[in-house]
Amino acid sequence: MPALTFSHPKADVFVPAGGDASAALARVSHLCVAAHQDDIEILAYDGICDCLESPATRAFGGVVVTNGAGSPRSGPYAAFSDEQMQAKRREEQREAARLGGYAIQIQLAHPSAEVKRPGHSGVAADLAAIFGGCSPEVVYLHQPADKHDTHVAVLLRCLEALRALPAARRPKRVLGAEVWRDLDWLVDADKVALDSGRRPELAAELLKIFDSQVAGGKRYDLAALGRRLAHATFHTSHATDRIAGITWAMDLTPLVEDPTRDLADYALSHIDRLRADVAARLARFA
C-alpha cells in the first residue's frame, strides 16, 4: 500500500499496534473525525466501545483535524508556550489511542483558520485521503448545532469530502454527536442514542488522559460523564433507565446520501420540530 502522508509538516500518524498505516486505516469500521484532541473521546465513545467488544471484525479510527493551538493554559501548564501545549496535546491524543485500542490515530495539525476557510486545498486533500482510504460502517462527526466555530467548520469540511466520494463509497451511517451544545433538546423521534454507559472505568481514564485540559481548569472528565448519566436518566419519565449513559446524536446520513440537501435547512428543521412540539404541549393543556 502507498505511504499515508498528509499536507501539513506536523501531521502525526500513529498506529498503536504497529504496522502499516494505510493497512490500519483500511481496517477501520468506526471512524471519528473531530476538531480537537479529546473531542473524539467525548463524542464517539460509543464507537470505541463497539470496536473493543468485537475486535475481530471492527476497528476504531480517530482523526483530529486541528493542531490544538490557543487552548487555555493554567495550573501546572500556565508557563507552557503555545507550541509546548500543542506537543502535550498531541501526545495525550496518542495515549488515548493506545488505551482505547484504536487501529489508527491521525492528527492533521491544521490551524483552525485554515479549516474555517472553504476550499483550503490541504484540508480538502487530507480528508479526501482519509475517507478514500477506508470504508467505515459508521462515521462520527460534530453536530451542526454545536456552538464552537471550529467544530462546525470541521463538520462542513467533512461533509464536503464525504459528498465528493462516489455514491457506492459513502458510509452507510453518518452521525453528528454533541460536544459544545447538548442535543437533549431534539424531539425524541430525531434523537439517536449512543450507548456511552459501557466500560465506565475506561470512559473515565480516557478523559483523564487529557491532563492539559483537566488540570488546566476544564473538568471535561466529570462533565462528559455527568452529561451521559443525566441523558440516560432524563430521557424518559415513565420508564426505568435501560443504559447507564447516553450521548445524543443527530442523524446526518441524509445529507451524505443527497448532496443537494442544505445543511442549514436540515439543522433548522430539527429546531422547527422542537418548536412545534412545545407549542402543541402547551396548547393541549391551555
PEQUIZI-V505043 format. One record per helix or strand of 2 or more residues. SS is the DSSP state (hx for helix, st for strand). FROM is the first residue (numbers start at 1). TO is the last residue. If there is no record, write none. Layout:
ss->{SS:SS}
from->{FROM:FROM}
to->{TO:TO}
This chain:
ss->{st:hx:st:hx:hx:st:hx:hx:st:hx:hx:st:hx:hx:st:hx:st:hx:hx:hx:st:hx:hx}
from->{12:21:30:39:45:60:75:82:104:112:121:138:149:167:173:188:191:200:211:220:246:253:263}
to->{14:27:34:43:53:66:77:100:110:116:132:142:164:169:177:190:195:208:214:234:251:257:284}
